[in-house]
Amino acid sequence: MKEEEYTDDGSDEEYNEEWSNLTLERAIIELLRPEEATVSEDPPGITMKLRGFRISSILQRLEPHPELISRPSRRAGMTRIRRAITNTESIVKYGNRRSSLYWHDPQKNVAKTDMKGATNFVLTLLMRSGGTISRDSMAEDTKNDRWRGFQDEIVSRLEEKGVVEKLEGGKIRCTGEAWTHDAFVKRNSTFTLTLRTEILLPELAKSLSKHSANIPGFDMPPPEVVSKSSVIDIAVACLNHALQDVESNN
């Protein structure tokens, strides 16, 4: 498939009210979505036109969106758009600073996204096993999975980042960094907590950072620096591990 690129500031288009029901990330993708591919006979082939926008043009086009309309200034709106783009794997950037253009091109990110998904899957297998797993067990768990050929490369990359360590006997063990490591861009979450939980979170973070104690059911200590978000990551992993034990016993 041949790709043609052109810029479009969107100034002559009307805002699509249906975008108000989407997240800002999804609305930006809809705005940047390539035109329908065209088929030519001479020469034979398929051409897809990609639409490139600057940040200012995206803001101009999507300003009525609920996540932008309440922003106190134009600069705040552009900052929110940049954060949304960072959270979106299929949007790529060309150029530097004010001349930068953003394109929605899923094809350029398929391999990268696959590798990130595979990396998180390997970490899930490790955490499910309490932080340590043998290469044979990992191969068995992924034998029917589309990521089964990536394990060695993933383990090597995680080892370089200090997230796992190789042991004798073909085993792999997580370090404390595995609790909070995510191959994808981390997402901001908003949820309501009880007062007792809000009080306990900083206390637990301080205690884990001070004692660096092993977490029950896992082979690795907490991260060297424990934040309130880290406490939630650890707590969810522990609850999931406990529920797996209950299901196994039943």
Backbone torsions as a table, in degrees:
resi	resn	phi	psi	omega
1	MET	NA	132.2	177.6
2	LYS	-91.0	137.6	179.8
3	GLU	-112.9	131.5	173.6
4	GLU	-113.8	139.1	-176.6
5	GLU	-117.0	138.8	173.8
6	TYR	-148.5	156.5	179.7
7	THR	-97.7	152.1	-177.0
8	ASP	-152.0	118.5	-177.3
9	ASP	-83.2	-5.0	174.8
10	GLY	70.0	9.0	-173.8
11	SER	-69.5	-22.4	-177.8
12	ASP	-97.9	10.1	-179.4
13	GLU	-107.7	151.5	176.8
14	GLU	-92.9	151.6	178.5
15	TYR	-68.6	133.8	178.2
16	ASN	-86.2	113.3	-175.9
17	GLU	-60.6	-24.4	178.8
18	GLU	-64.7	-23.0	179.4
19	TRP	-67.7	-20.5	179.6
20	SER	-66.5	-20.6	178.7
21	ASN	-88.5	-1.8	-180.0
22	LEU	-103.2	159.9	169.6
23	THR	-65.4	160.2	179.1
24	LEU	-61.7	-38.3	178.4
25	GLU	-57.4	-45.8	-178.6
26	ARG	-69.4	-36.6	179.3
27	ALA	-63.9	-39.1	178.5
28	ILE	-64.5	-41.6	177.9
29	ILE	-61.1	-42.5	179.2
30	GLU	-63.2	-38.8	178.6
31	LEU	-64.9	-41.4	-176.0
32	LEU	-88.1	-2.5	-174.9
33	ARG	-55.9	132.2	179.2
34	PRO	-59.6	154.6	174.0
35	GLU	-67.2	162.9	179.4
36	GLU	-60.6	140.6	-179.1
37	ALA	-65.6	144.5	177.3
38	THR	-112.9	146.5	-178.6
39	VAL	-108.7	130.4	177.7
40	SER	-117.0	148.9	-179.5
41	GLU	-96.1	-29.8	-177.5
42	ASP	-139.2	102.0	-2.9
43	PRO	-75.6	153.2	-179.2
44	PRO	-67.3	138.9	178.1
45	GLY	163.5	176.4	179.8
46	ILE	-121.2	133.0	180.0
47	THR	-119.2	132.3	176.7
48	MET	-121.5	127.7	-180.0
49	LYS	-93.7	125.6	177.8
50	LEU	-96.4	142.9	-178.9
51	ARG	-104.5	121.8	-179.8
52	GLY	-105.4	130.9	-179.2
53	PHE	-127.0	145.7	167.3
54	ARG	-83.3	161.6	179.2
55	ILE	-56.0	-43.6	-178.8
56	SER	-62.2	-35.7	179.2
57	SER	-71.5	-36.7	177.0
58	ILE	-63.6	-42.8	178.1
59	LEU	-62.7	-44.4	179.6
60	GLN	-58.8	-39.6	-176.4
61	ARG	-77.4	-34.7	-173.1
62	LEU	-108.1	12.0	-175.0
63	GLU	-54.6	-33.5	178.9
64	PRO	-73.1	-6.3	-178.1
65	HIS	-62.1	140.9	-178.0
66	PRO	-54.2	-31.1	-178.9
67	GLU	-82.1	-5.8	179.8
68	LEU	-116.3	-31.8	-173.0
69	ILE	-63.6	-26.8	-178.2
70	SER	-90.7	-1.0	-179.2
71	ARG	-68.1	138.6	-173.1
72	PRO	-70.9	-17.1	-177.7
73	SER	-154.2	165.9	177.0
74	ARG	-62.2	-39.1	179.7
75	ARG	-63.2	-40.8	178.6
76	ALA	-63.8	-37.2	178.3
77	GLY	-65.3	-41.4	179.4
78	MET	-67.7	-35.2	176.8
79	THR	-63.9	-41.3	179.2
80	ARG	-65.0	-38.5	178.9
81	ILE	-65.5	-42.9	178.3
82	ARG	-60.0	-41.0	179.3
83	ARG	-65.4	-38.5	178.7
84	ALA	-64.9	-40.6	179.4
85	ILE	-65.1	-39.6	177.7
86	THR	-60.1	-32.7	-178.9
87	ASN	-81.6	-0.8	-173.5
88	THR	-115.5	112.8	-174.3
89	GLU	-65.8	-32.4	-169.7
90	SER	-88.9	1.6	177.1
91	ILE	-98.6	126.2	-178.5
92	VAL	-113.8	153.8	-175.4
93	LYS	-114.1	137.0	175.2
94	TYR	-126.4	136.1	178.5
95	GLY	95.0	179.7	-177.6
96	ASN	-128.1	145.8	172.4
97	ARG	56.0	-133.2	-170.8
98	ARG	-68.6	-21.6	-179.0
99	SER	-86.7	0.8	-177.1
100	SER	-62.5	140.5	175.7
101	LEU	-118.8	147.4	-178.9
102	TYR	-119.1	134.8	-176.9
103	TRP	-128.3	145.1	172.4
104	HIS	-96.0	109.1	-175.9
105	ASP	-140.1	81.8	-176.2
106	PRO	-56.9	-32.1	-175.8
107	GLN	-61.4	-33.2	-177.1
108	LYS	-74.2	-12.1	-174.5
109	ASN	-116.0	3.0	-176.3
110	VAL	-61.1	-49.5	-177.4
111	ALA	-64.6	-43.0	-179.5
112	LYS	-64.2	-43.5	-179.8
113	THR	-65.4	-39.8	177.4
114	ASP	-59.5	-44.6	-178.3
115	MET	-65.2	-39.5	178.8
116	LYS	-66.1	-41.1	177.1
117	GLY	-63.8	-40.2	178.3
118	ALA	-65.3	-38.1	179.1
119	THR	-62.8	-45.6	178.1
120	ASN	-65.0	-33.6	179.0
121	PHE	-66.2	-42.2	177.7
122	VAL	-61.8	-43.1	178.3
123	LEU	-63.9	-36.9	177.1
124	THR	-62.2	-42.4	177.4
125	LEU	-61.1	-43.1	179.6
126	LEU	-63.7	-47.1	-178.4
127	MET	-66.3	-35.9	179.1
128	ARG	-63.2	-28.6	-179.8
129	SER	-94.8	13.3	178.5
130	GLY	84.7	10.8	176.4
131	GLY	107.7	-11.1	-179.6
132	THR	-132.7	137.7	178.5
133	ILE	-149.4	150.4	176.3
134	SER	-88.0	155.3	178.2
135	ARG	-61.9	-35.0	179.2
136	ASP	-64.3	-42.6	179.3
137	SER	-65.2	-40.3	178.6
138	MET	-63.1	-42.1	179.1
139	ALA	-63.7	-38.4	179.5
140	GLU	-67.3	-41.5	-178.1
141	ASP	-68.8	-23.9	-176.3
142	THR	-111.1	12.4	-173.3
143	LYS	-65.0	-26.9	178.9
144	ASN	-105.6	13.2	-175.7
145	ASP	-102.1	147.8	-177.7
146	ARG	-69.0	-11.4	-179.8
147	TRP	-98.1	11.9	-169.2
148	ARG	-63.5	-21.3	-177.7
149	GLY	-89.2	1.5	-173.9
150	PHE	-99.2	-6.1	-167.7
151	GLN	-56.1	-49.0	-175.7
152	ASP	-61.7	-43.2	179.3
153	GLU	-65.3	-41.1	-179.2
154	ILE	-65.3	-46.3	-179.6
155	VAL	-60.7	-41.1	179.4
156	SER	-63.2	-42.1	179.2
157	ARG	-66.3	-41.5	179.4
158	LEU	-66.3	-34.6	177.8
159	GLU	-66.2	-40.7	177.8
160	GLU	-62.3	-34.8	180.0
161	LYS	-81.6	-5.5	-179.1
162	GLY	78.3	20.8	-178.1
163	VAL	-90.8	-30.0	175.8
164	VAL	-133.5	165.3	175.2
165	GLU	-137.6	144.8	-180.0
166	LYS	-89.1	135.7	178.7
167	LEU	-111.9	170.0	175.8
168	GLU	-67.8	155.5	178.3
169	GLY	80.1	18.0	177.1
170	GLY	73.6	23.2	179.8
171	LYS	-100.0	155.2	179.0
172	ILE	-127.0	134.2	-178.4
173	ARG	-127.8	141.5	176.5
174	CYS	-73.9	149.8	167.5
175	THR	-96.4	-179.9	178.7
176	GLY	-63.2	-21.3	-178.7
177	GLU	-69.9	-18.5	-177.0
178	ALA	-66.5	-25.3	-178.6
179	TRP	-56.4	-39.9	-172.3
180	THR	-113.4	2.4	-177.4
181	HIS	-75.9	134.0	176.6
182	ASP	-138.9	126.4	-178.9
183	ALA	-69.8	-26.6	178.4
184	PHE	-87.8	173.4	173.9
185	VAL	-69.0	130.2	-179.3
186	LYS	-68.6	141.5	-177.0
187	ARG	-98.9	142.1	173.4
188	ASN	-78.7	132.9	180.0
189	SER	-121.8	145.4	176.9
190	THR	-125.0	122.1	176.6
191	PHE	-148.7	160.9	-176.1
192	THR	-93.8	132.8	-179.8
193	LEU	-114.1	152.3	170.9
194	THR	-71.8	160.0	-179.5
195	LEU	-62.0	-39.5	-178.1
196	ARG	-64.6	-37.0	177.8
197	THR	-68.7	-41.3	179.2
198	GLU	-61.8	-34.4	178.2
199	ILE	-74.1	-38.3	-176.1
200	LEU	-72.9	-32.1	-174.3
201	LEU	-55.5	-53.8	179.8
202	PRO	-65.8	-31.1	178.1
203	GLU	-66.2	-43.0	178.3
204	LEU	-66.1	-41.1	178.5
205	ALA	-60.2	-43.0	179.9
206	LYS	-66.2	-41.3	-178.4
207	SER	-66.8	-43.9	-179.8
208	LEU	-66.1	-38.7	178.9
209	SER	-66.5	-36.2	-176.5
210	LYS	-74.0	-44.6	-172.9
211	HIS	-95.2	-22.6	-177.5
212	SER	47.8	42.6	-175.9
213	ALA	-78.0	151.0	174.3
214	ASN	-66.5	144.2	179.0
215	ILE	-87.4	131.4	-178.9
216	PRO	-52.6	127.5	178.1
217	GLY	92.2	-5.1	-177.9
218	PHE	-125.9	155.1	-175.0
219	ASP	-93.5	-1.6	-176.0
220	MET	-126.1	153.3	178.7
221	PRO	-76.0	173.9	175.1
222	PRO	-70.1	171.6	176.8
223	PRO	-59.9	159.6	179.0
224	GLU	-62.1	-38.8	176.6
225	VAL	-114.3	116.0	-176.4
226	VAL	-105.8	120.4	176.0
227	SER	-102.1	177.2	176.4
228	LYS	-64.0	-36.4	176.6
229	SER	-64.3	-38.0	178.2
230	SER	-62.6	-40.0	178.6
231	VAL	-59.6	-42.0	-180.0
232	ILE	-66.0	-42.8	177.1
233	ASP	-57.3	-46.5	-178.3
234	ILE	-66.0	-43.4	-178.0
235	ALA	-63.1	-42.5	179.7
236	VAL	-65.5	-41.3	178.2
237	ALA	-62.4	-41.6	179.8
238	CYS	-65.6	-43.2	178.9
239	LEU	-63.6	-43.0	178.9
240	ASN	-61.9	-41.8	179.9
241	HIS	-64.6	-41.5	179.8
242	ALA	-65.0	-40.7	179.5
243	LEU	-66.4	-34.6	175.8
244	GLN	-64.0	-38.8	177.9
245	ASP	-65.1	-41.2	179.0
246	VAL	-62.0	-45.3	-179.9
247	GLU	-63.9	-37.3	179.4
248	SER	-65.8	-41.2	-179.4
249	ASN	-68.6	-28.4	179.5
250	ASN	-82.3	NA	NA
